[in-house]
């Protein structure tokens, strides 16, 4: 149970990181 919870948290963190990366890239392309 604990492993599943930690895995879910890891997945959420990874998703947020990818979203932030895509967002920054989109902003850079918009500014360019």
PQR file of N, CA, C, O and H, with PARSE charges and radii, in Angstrom:
ATOM      1  N   UNK A   1       0.855  -1.200   0.000 -0.4000 1.5000
ATOM      2  CA  UNK A   1       0.000   0.000   0.000 -0.0000 2.0000
ATOM      3  C   UNK A   1       0.895   1.256   0.000  0.5500 1.7000
ATOM      4  O   UNK A   1       0.663   2.202  -0.753 -0.5500 1.4000
ATOM      5  N   UNK A   2       1.901   1.236   0.847 -0.4000 1.5000
ATOM      6  CA  UNK A   2       2.777   2.408   0.917 -0.0000 2.0000
ATOM      7  C   UNK A   2       3.512   2.592  -0.415  0.5500 1.7000
ATOM      8  O   UNK A   2       3.694   3.716  -0.881 -0.5500 1.4000
ATOM      9  H   UNK A   2       2.090   0.467   1.459  0.4000 1.0000
ATOM     10  N   UNK A   3       3.935   1.465  -1.025 -0.4000 1.5000
ATOM     11  CA  UNK A   3       4.661   1.538  -2.299 -0.0000 2.0000
ATOM     12  C   UNK A   3       3.778   2.178  -3.373  0.5500 1.7000
ATOM     13  O   UNK A   3       4.241   3.015  -4.147 -0.5500 1.4000
ATOM     14  H   UNK A   3       3.786   0.552  -0.647  0.4000 1.0000
ATOM     15  N   UNK A   4       2.511   1.779  -3.413 -0.4000 1.5000
ATOM     16  CA  UNK A   4       1.596   2.320  -4.417 -0.0000 2.0000
ATOM     17  C   UNK A   4       1.435   3.830  -4.239  0.5500 1.7000
ATOM     18  O   UNK A   4       1.426   4.588  -5.209 -0.5500 1.4000
ATOM     19  H   UNK A   4       2.135   1.099  -2.784  0.4000 1.0000
ATOM     20  N   UNK A   5       1.308   4.251  -2.973 -0.4000 1.5000
ATOM     21  CA  UNK A   5       1.105   5.676  -2.727 -0.0000 2.0000
ATOM     22  C   UNK A   5       2.334   6.469  -3.178  0.5500 1.7000
ATOM     23  O   UNK A   5       2.208   7.507  -3.828 -0.5500 1.4000
ATOM     24  H   UNK A   5       1.316   3.635  -2.185  0.4000 1.0000
ATOM     25  N   UNK A   6       3.521   5.970  -2.827 -0.4000 1.5000
ATOM     26  CA  UNK A   6       4.742   6.685  -3.200 -0.0000 2.0000
ATOM     27  C   UNK A   6       4.883   6.706  -4.724  0.5500 1.7000
ATOM     28  O   UNK A   6       5.355   7.684  -5.305 -0.5500 1.4000
ATOM     29  H   UNK A   6       3.624   5.127  -2.299  0.4000 1.0000
ATOM     30  N   UNK A   7       4.463   5.605  -5.360 -0.4000 1.5000
ATOM     31  CA  UNK A   7       4.553   5.548  -6.820 -0.0000 2.0000
ATOM     32  C   UNK A   7       3.598   6.573  -7.441  0.5500 1.7000
ATOM     33  O   UNK A   7       3.938   7.213  -8.436 -0.5500 1.4000
ATOM     34  H   UNK A   7       4.080   4.811  -4.889  0.4000 1.0000
ATOM     35  N   UNK A   8       2.419   6.727  -6.862 -0.4000 1.5000
ATOM     36  CA  UNK A   8       1.450   7.688  -7.391 -0.0000 2.0000
ATOM     37  C   UNK A   8       1.996   9.108  -7.242  0.5500 1.7000
ATOM     38  O   UNK A   8       1.869   9.930  -8.149 -0.5500 1.4000
ATOM     39  H   UNK A   8       2.143   6.207  -6.053  0.4000 1.0000
ATOM     40  N   UNK A   9       2.608   9.386  -6.078 -0.4000 1.5000
ATOM     41  CA  UNK A   9       3.183  10.721  -5.845 -0.0000 2.0000
ATOM     42  C   UNK A   9       4.276  10.980  -6.869  0.5500 1.7000
ATOM     43  O   UNK A   9       4.382  12.080  -7.412 -0.5500 1.4000
ATOM     44  H   UNK A   9       2.711   8.718  -5.341  0.4000 1.0000
ATOM     45  N   UNK A  10       5.101   9.945  -7.133 -0.4000 1.5000
ATOM     46  CA  UNK A  10       6.191  10.094  -8.099 -0.0000 2.0000
ATOM     47  C   UNK A  10       5.614  10.409  -9.483  0.5500 1.7000
ATOM     48  O   UNK A  10       6.146  11.242 -10.217 -0.5500 1.4000
ATOM     49  H   UNK A  10       5.015   9.052  -6.691  0.4000 1.0000
ATOM     50  N   UNK A  11       4.513   9.725  -9.823 -0.4000 1.5000
ATOM     51  CA  UNK A  11       3.877   9.934 -11.128 -0.0000 2.0000
ATOM     52  C   UNK A  11       3.363  11.371 -11.237  0.5500 1.7000
ATOM     53  O   UNK A  11       3.524  12.014 -12.275 -0.5500 1.4000
ATOM     54  H   UNK A  11       4.080   9.049  -9.227  0.4000 1.0000
ATOM     55  N   UNK A  12       2.748  11.870 -10.169 -0.4000 1.5000
ATOM     56  CA  UNK A  12       2.208  13.238 -10.177 -0.0000 2.0000
ATOM     57  C   UNK A  12       3.349  14.240 -10.331  0.5500 1.7000
ATOM     58  O   UNK A  12       3.241  15.199 -11.095 -0.5500 1.4000
ATOM     59  H   UNK A  12       2.618  11.348  -9.327  0.4000 1.0000
ATOM     60  N   UNK A  13       4.443  14.012  -9.600 -0.4000 1.5000
ATOM     61  CA  UNK A  13       5.594  14.923  -9.676 -0.0000 2.0000
ATOM     62  C   UNK A  13       6.164  14.930 -11.092  0.5500 1.7000
ATOM     63  O   UNK A  13       6.519  15.982 -11.624 -0.5500 1.4000
ATOM     64  H   UNK A  13       4.531  13.232  -8.979  0.4000 1.0000
ATOM     65  N   UNK A  14       6.247  13.745 -11.696 -0.4000 1.5000
ATOM     66  CA  UNK A  14       6.784  13.650 -13.059 -0.0000 2.0000
ATOM     67  C   UNK A  14       5.869  14.391 -14.033  0.5500 1.7000
ATOM     68  O   UNK A  14       6.343  15.093 -14.927 -0.5500 1.4000
ATOM     69  H   UNK A  14       5.959  12.890 -11.264  0.4000 1.0000
ATOM     70  N   UNK A  15       4.550  14.232 -13.855 -0.4000 1.5000
ATOM     71  CA  UNK A  15       3.597  14.892 -14.741 -0.0000 2.0000
ATOM     72  C   UNK A  15       3.720  16.413 -14.625  0.5500 1.7000
ATOM     73  O   UNK A  15       3.685  17.122 -15.630 -0.5500 1.4000
ATOM     74  H   UNK A  15       4.165  13.662 -13.129  0.4000 1.0000
ATOM     75  N   UNK A  16       3.863  16.904 -13.402 -0.4000 1.5000
ATOM     76  CA  UNK A  16       3.994  18.352 -13.187 -0.0000 2.0000
ATOM     77  C   UNK A  16       5.284  18.857 -13.828  0.5500 1.7000
ATOM     78  O   UNK A  16       5.303  19.932 -14.426 -0.5500 1.4000
ATOM     79  H   UNK A  16       3.891  16.327 -12.586  0.4000 1.0000
ATOM     80  N   UNK A  17       6.365  18.078 -13.702 -0.4000 1.5000
ATOM     81  CA  UNK A  17       7.646  18.490 -14.283 -0.0000 2.0000
ATOM     82  C   UNK A  17       7.534  18.576 -15.803  0.5500 1.7000
ATOM     83  O   UNK A  17       8.029  19.525 -16.411 -0.5500 1.4000
ATOM     84  H   UNK A  17       6.350  17.205 -13.216  0.4000 1.0000
ATOM     85  N   UNK A  18       6.885  17.587 -16.416 -0.4000 1.5000
ATOM     86  CA  UNK A  18       6.719  17.583 -17.877 -0.0000 2.0000
ATOM     87  C   UNK A  18       5.857  18.771 -18.301  0.5500 1.7000
ATOM     88  O   UNK A  18       6.138  19.434 -19.299 -0.5500 1.4000
ATOM     89  H   UNK A  18       6.483  16.816 -15.923  0.4000 1.0000
ATOM     90  N   UNK A  19       4.812  19.024 -17.530 -0.4000 1.5000
ATOM     91  CA  UNK A  19       3.924  20.146 -17.852 -0.0000 2.0000
ATOM     92  C   UNK A  19       4.689  21.463 -17.794  0.5500 1.7000
ATOM     93  O   UNK A  19       4.531  22.316 -18.667 -0.5500 1.4000
ATOM     94  H   UNK A  19       4.584  18.486 -16.719  0.4000 1.0000
ATOM     95  N   UNK A  20       5.512  21.628 -16.770 -0.4000 1.5000
ATOM     96  CA  UNK A  20       6.290  22.860 -16.609 -0.0000 2.0000
ATOM     97  C   UNK A  20       7.270  23.017 -17.771  0.5500 1.7000
ATOM     98  O   UNK A  20       7.461  24.118 -18.288 -0.5500 1.4000
ATOM     99  H   UNK A  20       5.640  20.935 -16.060  0.4000 1.0000
ATOM    100  N   UNK A  21       7.896  21.890 -18.182 -0.4000 1.5000
ATOM    101  CA  UNK A  21       8.857  21.930 -19.276 -0.0000 2.0000
ATOM    102  C   UNK A  21       8.151  22.345 -20.567  0.5500 1.7000
ATOM    103  O   UNK A  21       8.620  23.225 -21.288 -0.5500 1.4000
ATOM    104  H   UNK A  21       7.740  20.996 -17.763  0.4000 1.0000
ATOM    105  N   UNK A  22       7.013  21.696 -20.849 -0.4000 1.5000
ATOM    106  CA  UNK A  22       6.258  22.005 -22.074 -0.0000 2.0000
ATOM    107  C   UNK A  22       5.786  23.458 -22.039  0.5500 1.7000
ATOM    108  O   UNK A  22       5.823  24.152 -23.056 -0.5500 1.4000
ATOM    109  H   UNK A  22       6.631  20.981 -20.263  0.4000 1.0000
ATOM    110  N   UNK A  23       5.347  23.912 -20.877 -0.4000 1.5000
ATOM    111  CA  UNK A  23       4.875  25.281 -20.751 -0.0000 2.0000
ATOM    112  C   UNK A  23       5.987  26.285 -21.014  0.5500 1.7000
ATOM    113  O   UNK A  23       5.776  27.277 -21.711 -0.5500 1.4000
ATOM    114  H   UNK A  23       5.317  23.348 -20.051  0.4000 1.0000
ATOM    115  N   UNK A  24       7.173  26.033 -20.462 -0.4000 1.5000
ATOM    116  CA  UNK A  24       8.292  26.963 -20.664 -0.0000 2.0000
ATOM    117  C   UNK A  24       8.720  26.965 -22.122  0.5500 1.7000
ATOM    118  O   UNK A  24       9.054  28.013 -22.675 -0.5500 1.4000
ATOM    119  H   UNK A  24       7.345  25.227 -19.896  0.4000 1.0000
ATOM    120  N   UNK A  25       8.709  25.788 -22.750 -0.4000 1.5000
ATOM    121  CA  UNK A  25       9.088  25.703 -24.169 -0.0000 2.0000
ATOM    122  C   UNK A  25       8.068  26.475 -25.014  0.5500 1.7000
ATOM    123  O   UNK A  25       8.432  27.193 -25.944 -0.5500 1.4000
ATOM    124  H   UNK A  25       8.438  24.936 -22.301  0.4000 1.0000
ATOM    125  N   UNK A  26       6.787  26.313 -24.673 -0.4000 1.5000
ATOM    126  CA  UNK A  26       5.746  27.022 -25.410 -0.0000 2.0000
ATOM    127  C   UNK A  26       5.906  28.529 -25.272  0.5500 1.7000
ATOM    128  O   UNK A  26       5.740  29.265 -26.244 -0.5500 1.4000
ATOM    129  H   UNK A  26       6.491  25.730 -23.917  0.4000 1.0000
ATOM    130  N   UNK A  27       6.229  28.991 -24.065 -0.4000 1.5000
ATOM    131  CA  UNK A  27       6.434  30.426 -23.845 -0.0000 2.0000
ATOM    132  C   UNK A  27       7.621  30.919 -24.656  0.5500 1.7000
ATOM    133  O   UNK A  27       7.576  32.000 -25.243 -0.5500 1.4000
ATOM    134  H   UNK A  27       6.365  28.393 -23.275  0.4000 1.0000
ATOM    135  N   UNK A  28       8.687  30.119 -24.685 -0.4000 1.5000
ATOM    136  CA  UNK A  28       9.885  30.520 -25.432 -0.0000 2.0000
ATOM    137  C   UNK A  28       9.563  30.628 -26.917  0.5500 1.7000
ATOM    138  O   UNK A  28       9.996  31.572 -27.578 -0.5500 1.4000
ATOM    139  H   UNK A  28       8.724  29.241 -24.208  0.4000 1.0000
ATOM    140  N   UNK A  29       8.801  29.663 -27.449 -0.4000 1.5000
ATOM    141  CA  UNK A  29       8.441  29.690 -28.869 -0.0000 2.0000
ATOM    142  C   UNK A  29       7.540  30.895 -29.163  0.5500 1.7000
ATOM    143  O   UNK A  29       7.626  31.505 -30.228 -0.5500 1.4000
ATOM    144  H   UNK A  29       8.449  28.896 -26.911  0.4000 1.0000
ATOM    145  N   UNK A  30       6.676  31.224 -28.197 -0.4000 1.5000
ATOM    146  CA  UNK A  30       5.773  32.354 -28.378 -0.0000 2.0000
ATOM    147  C   UNK A  30       6.565  33.666 -28.400  0.5500 1.7000
ATOM    148  O   UNK A  30       6.279  34.568 -29.187 -0.5500 1.4000
ATOM    149  H   UNK A  30       6.606  30.729 -27.331  0.4000 1.0000
ATOM    150  N   UNK A  31       7.558  33.747 -27.526 -0.4000 1.5000
ATOM    151  CA  UNK A  31       8.356  34.973 -27.423 -0.0000 2.0000
ATOM    152  C   UNK A  31       9.279  35.113 -28.632  0.5500 1.7000
ATOM    153  O   UNK A  31       9.558  36.229 -29.069 -0.5500 1.4000
ATOM    154  H   UNK A  31       7.790  33.014 -26.887  0.4000 1.0000
ATOM    155  N   UNK A  32       9.752  33.996 -29.175 -0.4000 1.5000
ATOM    156  CA  UNK A  32      10.708  34.061 -30.283 -0.0000 2.0000
ATOM    157  C   UNK A  32      10.051  34.626 -31.542  0.5500 1.7000
ATOM    158  O   UNK A  32      10.706  34.754 -32.577 -0.5500 1.4000
ATOM    159  H   UNK A  32       9.525  33.089 -28.820  0.4000 1.0000
TER
END
